[in-house]
Amino acid sequence: MSSADTVESLLFRSEANFDQLDPTTWILNLDNRYASQVIIKAEDPIVLFSLQLGVIGQHVENRETLYRTLLELNDNFFHSSYALSGSRLVLTAALQTENLDANEFQAVIDDLTINLDNHLEKLSDWKLDDSSHAEA
């Protein structure tokens, strides 16, 4: 079974709401207060979970405090972490496709779902530009 087939099987098994974008990419709709959408991409040897939260533009004040807050919030995750991709704030997780199992896959989904509501509320003070939020 290919890694894409494995991921799709795990998505069905998780009973999560998702849509397939192409043969190796899905949008997972989390069951959280913000209806967050996670891009899942199967690229051997990993499965990448990615959620863009916004752009840290020039208008964002107290960036050092924001960066410190993100590092502190990373401590709440078991499988995921906040990162910067250029000026974009993203939340990512990665799993190896070899020996990928349902418990590991579900743990990442749960990790994201449980922590995002609290984190997004804390991060809302910075009013990140989310105009490109839907971009993968």
Protein Blocks (a to p, Z undefined) as FASTA:
>chain_A
ZZklmmmmmmmmnopacddfbfkbccddddbfkopacddddddfbdcddddfbdcdfklg
hklmmmmmmmmmmmmpmkbccddehjaccddddddfehpafklmmmmmmmmmmmmmmmmm
mmmmnopafklmmpZZ
